[in-house]
């Protein structure tokens, strides 16, 4: 606990007056965009769609039923003016859209696109309005969650890896690609710790193994990723495209740090010391020690900007989800195991974009902790929604706060234990 308290002091010094859990009892909930009859989707819970300076929101928009083709929009939060920064986007699914995300403190938006059989990663300069190609035959991972990163995480075709099986980054300062971790080095590291897991998890053709889904830490210091084994087929729009397991942690100089056989839904702490997992617990990547956070049902949890709060989507209970198709977004205390939590929204999550892989809420704080962005699939169109603290807003309606099944005894909020190597 002493290590964590020191982290709070360090991160809080740069972020003034982050709201408390109780402040979220009074908030508004509104669509990010007022343009009708289209899907609006933010990419993932590891990155925030709002720019670090609060001026813009970047999101993916589509008018097709599946939402798998569309465009990337930059919306001015003050004026409401929208600018299309990329068109003719083809995505893998509605789940992560174009992986659009902020970098370099809000100067740059990066994203990927599939066109004529090739995946390409791009960077859009907000000031010059120019787009440049960073890498071809690769997909985009997730960058530093503070929106200030300079290293663009890249990986190859997990379904049928050939040339690009390693973890690479495009350095926006040096304007070049470099390899950080090879798949062979990652396999050797795991083999030295748990060879049985490697052999039983990935059978068959080892030449189809690659590094998949890299997620950068704040400050570009560290990265975690999965190990993947491709099917060898060309259909990437399928859950059977590859087998993806494990969580491997490296620093960005290529030094191995940690291996965890389970993936879950991980995200980084603001000081890049801990990984937060569904089930409301963290693992310190240096000490291997874990701690439990406030208990409530979670699926995609992520920290607030100073690490004192966290937010997640989740099912109130499994039975409630089966009966209603609804999910809940909850803010909780990230310091105390038995701290407070506030449910801020409760909505149907089974409609929206009809992609083979659905869009999830993926809630995430903005950079001063006063807004939370999340996707809502309760009608024909998936909607990017924002909840914002407003002391003058009525207290969260009773139907959100209380008219839900209790968490007690339900396995959706049971604490989970991971092995750490």
KENUMAR-614541 format. One record per residue (C-alpha): residue number from 1; residue in three letters; x, y, z. Coordinates in pm, whole numbers, plus 32768, in hexadecimal, padded with zeros to 4 digits. Example, Ala and Ser with C-alpha at 12.3 -4.5 7.8 and 13.67 -1.06 7.14 Angstrom:
! residues 2
1	ALA	84CE	7E3E	830C
2	SER	8557	7F96	82CA
! end
This chain:
! residues 421
1	UNK	8000	8000	8000
2	UNK	8121	80F0	8045
3	UNK	8195	80CF	7EDE
4	UNK	8038	811F	7E5B
5	UNK	8009	824F	7F3C
6	UNK	8154	82D7	7EBC
7	UNK	80CE	82A9	7D5B
8	UNK	7F97	8371	7DAF
9	UNK	8065	8490	7E36
10	UNK	813F	8495	7CFF
11	UNK	8026	8488	7C02
12	UNK	7F3C	8570	7CBD
13	UNK	803D	8686	7CC1
14	UNK	8009	86BB	7B4C
15	UNK	7E8B	8698	7B53
16	UNK	7DCB	878C	7C2A
17	UNK	7C7A	8749	7CCC
18	UNK	7C1D	85F9	7C37
19	UNK	7AB1	85C0	7CA3
20	UNK	7A55	84C1	7DAE
21	UNK	7974	8392	7D83
22	UNK	7855	844E	7E29
23	UNK	786D	8569	7D2A
24	UNK	77F5	8475	7C21
25	UNK	769F	8461	7CC6
26	UNK	7659	85A8	7C0F
27	UNK	76A6	858B	7A9E
28	UNK	760B	85BE	7949
29	UNK	7602	84B7	7836
30	UNK	75F5	852E	76CF
31	UNK	7653	84BA	756F
32	UNK	77A4	853F	7500
33	UNK	7718	8595	73A8
34	UNK	75BD	8612	7345
35	UNK	75D7	8595	71DE
36	UNK	74C1	8491	71B3
37	UNK	74AE	833B	7110
38	UNK	7613	82C5	712B
39	UNK	76E9	81F8	7216
40	UNK	77E4	82B9	72EA
41	UNK	78EC	81E6	7396
42	UNK	7A22	8225	7465
43	UNK	7B2C	811C	743D
44	UNK	7B88	8080	758C
45	UNK	7B99	80A4	7705
46	UNK	7D17	80C7	76FC
47	UNK	7D0B	8219	764C
48	UNK	7C30	834F	766F
49	UNK	7B7B	83E9	7543
50	UNK	7B9A	8549	75D7
51	UNK	7CDD	8601	7588
52	UNK	7DC8	8645	76AE
53	UNK	7D77	87BA	769F
54	UNK	7C00	8777	769B
55	UNK	7BC4	8827	754F
56	UNK	7B5F	8702	7473
57	UNK	7AC1	85AB	7472
58	UNK	7B2D	84B0	736A
59	UNK	7A42	8396	730E
60	UNK	79E5	82A4	71FB
61	UNK	789A	82D8	7145
62	UNK	77DB	81F5	7057
63	UNK	7688	81E9	6FAE
64	UNK	769C	8078	6F52
65	UNK	75E1	7F75	7025
66	UNK	771E	7EB9	7084
67	UNK	77E8	7FF8	70BB
68	UNK	7911	7F4E	7018
69	UNK	7940	8063	6F16
70	UNK	793F	81D2	6F6F
71	UNK	7A10	8304	6FBD
72	UNK	7ACE	83A9	70D9
73	UNK	7A42	84EA	716A
74	UNK	7AE4	8600	7233
75	UNK	79E2	86C5	72FA
76	UNK	7A2A	8816	739C
77	UNK	7997	87FD	74F9
78	UNK	7959	8973	751A
79	UNK	78BE	89BF	73C6
80	UNK	7832	886A	736A
81	UNK	78D2	8886	7214
82	UNK	7932	8738	717F
83	UNK	7A4B	86F2	708B
84	UNK	7A7A	85AD	6FCD
85	UNK	7BEA	8555	6FDF
86	UNK	7BDF	8400	6F30
87	UNK	7AE6	8360	6E40
88	UNK	7AB2	8207	6DA7
89	UNK	7B1C	815C	6EE7
90	UNK	7AF0	7FE3	6EF5
91	UNK	7B0D	7F50	7051
92	UNK	7B3D	7DF2	70D7
93	UNK	7A00	7E19	71A8
94	UNK	7931	7F14	726C
95	UNK	79DE	7EA9	73AC
96	UNK	7B14	7F84	7385
97	UNK	7AAB	8042	724B
98	UNK	7BDF	80DF	71A6
99	UNK	7CA7	80DC	72EC
100	UNK	7CA8	8259	72CE
101	UNK	7D65	82FC	73EF
102	UNK	7E29	842E	745F
103	UNK	7FA1	8454	746B
104	UNK	80A5	8565	74A7
105	UNK	7FCB	8624	759B
106	UNK	7EAF	864E	74A2
107	UNK	7F7D	86B3	7374
108	UNK	7F4A	8568	72C3
109	UNK	7E35	8469	7289
110	UNK	7EA3	830C	7221
111	UNK	7DC2	81FF	718E
112	UNK	7DC8	80D5	70A4
113	UNK	7D05	8077	6F6D
114	UNK	7CD1	7F47	6E91
115	UNK	7CCF	7F8C	6D1C
116	UNK	7CFF	7EA5	6BF2
117	UNK	7D70	7D8A	6CD2
118	UNK	7E78	7E51	6D8E
119	UNK	7E75	7EE3	6EEE
120	UNK	7F1E	8036	6F12
121	UNK	7F64	8110	7042
122	UNK	7F43	828A	7018
123	UNK	7F88	83C9	70DC
124	UNK	7EB6	8506	70B6
125	UNK	7F4E	8655	711A
126	UNK	7E3D	8729	71BD
127	UNK	7EE6	8877	7170
128	UNK	7F53	883E	7007
129	UNK	7E30	8751	6FB6
130	UNK	7F26	8670	6F01
131	UNK	7F1F	84F3	6F0D
132	UNK	8051	841A	6EE6
133	UNK	8089	82A4	6ECF
134	UNK	814A	820A	6FF0
135	UNK	8144	8097	6F9C
136	UNK	80A7	7FA0	6EAA
137	UNK	804A	7E32	6EDF
138	UNK	8021	7E79	7052
139	UNK	7F0E	7ECF	7148
140	UNK	7F0B	7FD2	725D
141	UNK	7F1E	7F7D	73CF
142	UNK	7ECA	8075	74E5
143	UNK	7FAA	8196	753D
144	UNK	7FFB	823F	7688
145	UNK	7EAB	827A	773B
146	UNK	7F0C	83DF	7798
147	UNK	7EFC	8443	7628
148	UNK	8063	84BD	7635
149	UNK	8117	8394	759E
150	UNK	8210	83A1	747F
151	UNK	8232	822B	7441
152	UNK	8127	8196	735C
153	UNK	80FB	8020	73AC
154	UNK	80EE	7F3E	727A
155	UNK	80AE	7DCD	723E
156	UNK	8078	7CED	7110
157	UNK	7F5A	7C19	7091
158	UNK	7F06	7B38	71B9
159	UNK	7E25	7A58	70E3
160	UNK	7F38	7A03	6FE9
161	UNK	8085	7A9A	7058
162	UNK	819D	7A9C	6F5A
163	UNK	8290	7BC0	6F4F
164	UNK	822C	7C80	7089
165	UNK	821B	7B95	71B3
166	UNK	82CD	7C78	72AC
167	UNK	826D	7DA6	737D
168	UNK	82DD	7EE7	72D5
169	UNK	82AE	8058	7318
170	UNK	82AA	8183	7233
171	UNK	8362	829B	72E5
172	UNK	82B1	83E1	728D
173	UNK	83E0	84AC	72FC
174	UNK	84DE	83EA	7231
175	UNK	83EE	8393	7114
176	UNK	8455	8229	70FB
177	UNK	83E8	80C9	7159
178	UNK	84B4	7FF4	7249
179	UNK	8482	7E97	72D2
180	UNK	845B	7E8B	744D
181	UNK	8412	7D19	748F
182	UNK	8426	7BF2	73A2
183	UNK	832F	7AD5	73BD
184	UNK	8452	79E4	73EC
185	UNK	84D5	7AAB	7516
186	UNK	837A	7AB2	75B1
187	UNK	8350	793A	757F
188	UNK	84A6	78F6	7619
189	UNK	8451	79CF	7748
190	UNK	830A	7913	7784
191	UNK	83B0	77C2	7745
192	UNK	84B1	7809	7855
193	UNK	8399	784A	7952
194	UNK	8276	7769	78F1
195	UNK	82C3	7683	77CB
196	UNK	8192	75AB	7811
197	UNK	80A5	76D4	77DE
198	UNK	8147	7723	7691
199	UNK	8131	75BF	760F
200	UNK	7FCC	757D	7680
201	UNK	7F43	76D1	7619
202	UNK	7FDE	76E7	74BF
203	UNK	7FEA	759E	7404
204	UNK	802A	7573	7293
205	UNK	80EF	765A	71B1
206	UNK	81D3	773A	7280
207	UNK	8226	7803	7146
208	UNK	80C8	7898	715F
209	UNK	810F	792B	72B6
210	UNK	8133	7AA4	72D8
211	UNK	8117	7BC5	73CB
212	UNK	7FB6	7C4F	73DD
213	UNK	7F03	7D7E	7470
214	UNK	8018	7E4E	7510
215	UNK	7FA4	7F4F	7611
216	UNK	809A	8063	7671
217	UNK	80BE	80EC	77D2
218	UNK	80BA	825D	7831
219	UNK	8203	82FD	77D1
220	UNK	824A	81F4	76C7
221	UNK	8316	8135	77CC
222	UNK	827A	7FDC	77BD
223	UNK	8193	7F04	76EC
224	UNK	80C0	7DCF	771E
225	UNK	8044	7CEF	7607
226	UNK	7FAF	7B99	75B8
227	UNK	8048	7A71	7508
228	UNK	7F83	7A0A	73D4
229	UNK	7F7C	78DB	72F3
230	UNK	7ED5	7919	71A5
231	UNK	7DEA	782E	70EE
232	UNK	7EAA	7866	6FAB
233	UNK	7D6D	78D7	6F00
234	UNK	7D22	7A30	6E73
235	UNK	7BD6	7A70	6F22
236	UNK	7C27	7B5E	7042
237	UNK	7AB7	7B9F	708E
238	UNK	7A92	7A69	7161
239	UNK	7ACD	7A00	72C7
240	UNK	7B85	78D3	7237
241	UNK	7C7B	79AA	7173
242	UNK	7D81	7969	727F
243	UNK	7DB0	78E8	73DE
244	UNK	7E21	79FD	74CA
245	UNK	7E8E	79C1	7630
246	UNK	7F72	7A3B	7747
247	UNK	7FF4	7B8E	77AE
248	UNK	8164	7BDE	777B
249	UNK	8201	7D1D	7805
250	UNK	833D	7DC2	777F
251	UNK	83DB	7F16	7798
252	UNK	8408	7FD3	7653
253	UNK	857E	7F93	764C
254	UNK	8528	7E24	7617
255	UNK	8560	7DA6	777A
256	UNK	8475	7C92	77F1
257	UNK	83BE	7CE5	7936
258	UNK	829B	7BFD	797B
259	UNK	81BE	7AE4	78F9
260	UNK	8055	7AA0	795F
261	UNK	7FA5	7973	78C1
262	UNK	7E54	7A26	78C5
263	UNK	7DEB	7B57	77FE
264	UNK	7C9E	7BD7	7888
265	UNK	7C64	7D43	7828
266	UNK	7D9F	7DF8	789E
267	UNK	7DED	7F6A	78B3
268	UNK	7F0E	8036	7942
269	UNK	7F1E	8102	7A82
270	UNK	7F7C	8273	7A55
271	UNK	80DB	8237	7AE0
272	UNK	8110	8104	7A00
273	UNK	815D	8027	7B2D
274	UNK	801C	7F5D	7B37
275	UNK	7F35	7EA7	7A49
276	UNK	7DC1	7EB9	7A9D
277	UNK	7CE8	7D8E	7A47
278	UNK	7B77	7D34	7A33
279	UNK	7B1D	7CAE	7B87
280	UNK	7B9D	7DF4	7C22
281	UNK	7D00	7D9D	7C7E
282	UNK	7E58	7E13	7C16
283	UNK	7FAC	7D6E	7BED
284	UNK	80EB	7E35	7C21
285	UNK	81D1	7DDB	7AFF
286	UNK	8308	7E06	7BD7
287	UNK	82AA	7D75	7D29
288	UNK	81A7	7C79	7CA6
289	UNK	80C9	7CE4	7DC6
290	UNK	7F57	7D15	7D8F
291	UNK	7E45	7DDB	7E39
292	UNK	7CCB	7DE4	7E25
293	UNK	7C02	7F18	7DCD
294	UNK	7A9A	7F6B	7E22
295	UNK	79BD	7E45	7DD0
296	UNK	78B9	7E62	7CBE
297	UNK	7875	7DB3	7B76
298	UNK	797A	7E07	7A6E
299	UNK	79D7	7DA7	790D
300	UNK	7ABA	7EBB	7883
301	UNK	7B4B	7F7C	79AC
302	UNK	7C38	80A5	798E
303	UNK	7CCB	81A3	7A7F
304	UNK	7C7A	8313	7A99
305	UNK	7D95	8408	7A53
306	UNK	7E2B	8408	7BB1
307	UNK	7DE3	829E	7C0D
308	UNK	7CEE	82E5	7D27
309	UNK	7BBB	8277	7C60
310	UNK	7B6E	8174	7B5A
311	UNK	7A49	813E	7A6E
312	UNK	79BF	800A	79C5
313	UNK	789C	7F7D	7907
314	UNK	7804	7E36	7979
315	UNK	76CB	7D6E	79B3
316	UNK	7604	7DBE	7AEB
317	UNK	75E5	7C45	7B07
318	UNK	75E6	7B32	7A04
319	UNK	7475	7AF6	7A42
320	UNK	7423	7C66	7A12
321	UNK	74E4	7C6F	78CA
322	UNK	742F	7B3A	7847
323	UNK	72E0	7BD5	78A2
324	UNK	731F	7D3B	782E
325	UNK	7453	7D43	774F
326	UNK	74CC	7E6A	781F
327	UNK	7623	7ECE	789B
328	UNK	7686	7FC6	79A6
329	UNK	77A3	80C3	79B1
330	UNK	7832	80F1	7B0E
331	UNK	7939	81D3	7BAC
332	UNK	79F1	8145	7CD8
333	UNK	7AFA	8194	7DDC
334	UNK	7C4D	8113	7D65
335	UNK	7CFC	813C	7EB6
336	UNK	7C23	807B	7FAA
337	UNK	7BB9	7F11	7F7D
338	UNK	7A64	7F5A	8012
339	UNK	7A42	80C0	7F95
340	UNK	7919	8170	7EFE
341	UNK	788D	8145	7DA2
342	UNK	7784	81FC	7CD7
343	UNK	76C4	8177	7BAF
344	UNK	76AE	828D	7AAD
345	UNK	75EA	81E7	7992
346	UNK	7522	80AD	7946
347	UNK	74B8	805A	77E2
348	UNK	746A	7F4D	76E4
349	UNK	75AC	7ED2	7646
350	UNK	753A	7DCB	754E
351	UNK	74D0	7E9D	7422
352	UNK	758E	7FA4	7358
353	UNK	768C	7F4A	724C
354	UNK	7652	7DEE	71BE
355	UNK	77BF	7D91	71A0
356	UNK	783D	7C2E	71D2
357	UNK	78F3	7CB6	7305
358	UNK	7817	7DAB	73C1
359	UNK	7877	7EFE	744A
360	UNK	7892	7EFA	75C7
361	UNK	7868	8029	76AE
362	UNK	79E1	8041	76F5
363	UNK	79C0	8168	77E9
364	UNK	7AEE	8246	781D
365	UNK	7B37	8388	78DD
366	UNK	7BA9	84C6	7833
367	UNK	7CF4	855D	789B
368	UNK	7C79	862E	79C2
369	UNK	7B83	852A	7A43
370	UNK	7A47	85FA	7A0F
371	UNK	79B5	8538	78E7
372	UNK	7989	83CB	788E
373	UNK	7954	8354	7728
374	UNK	78A9	820B	76CD
375	UNK	77EF	8160	75B1
376	UNK	767C	8111	75D3
377	UNK	75CB	800D	74FA
378	UNK	7460	8034	7560
379	UNK	73C6	8098	7412
380	UNK	73FF	8070	729F
381	UNK	7537	8148	72B2
382	UNK	765C	811A	739D
383	UNK	768B	8263	7457
384	UNK	77C4	82F7	74F1
385	UNK	774C	8390	7636
386	UNK	77F7	846F	7735
387	UNK	77A8	848A	78A6
388	UNK	781D	85CF	7942
389	UNK	7821	863D	7AAB
390	UNK	772E	875B	7AE7
391	UNK	76EA	87C6	7C4F
392	UNK	75A2	8861	7BDC
393	UNK	7527	8722	7B38
394	UNK	7425	8654	7BF4
395	UNK	74AD	8533	7CBC
396	UNK	74D3	83F6	7BF0
397	UNK	7373	836B	7BBF
398	UNK	72FB	8262	7CAD
399	UNK	72D2	816E	7B8E
400	UNK	744B	8174	7B59
401	UNK	74BB	8180	7CC3
402	UNK	73D4	8089	7D69
403	UNK	72E5	7FD5	7C7F
404	UNK	73E1	7ECC	7C21
405	UNK	7431	7D75	7CAF
406	UNK	752E	7D6F	7DC7
407	UNK	7691	7D00	7D72
408	UNK	76AD	7C1E	7EA4
409	UNK	76F6	7AB5	7E4E
410	UNK	76FC	7AE9	7CD7
411	UNK	7827	7A60	7C1B
412	UNK	783B	7B8D	7B31
413	UNK	78E0	7C53	7C48
414	UNK	79B1	7B3F	7CE7
415	UNK	7B1F	7B90	7D1D
416	UNK	7C09	7AD2	7C39
417	UNK	7D69	7A58	7C7C
418	UNK	7E71	7A54	7B6B
419	UNK	7FBD	799D	7B5F
420	UNK	80E7	7A84	7B33
421	UNK	8240	7A20	7AB3
! end
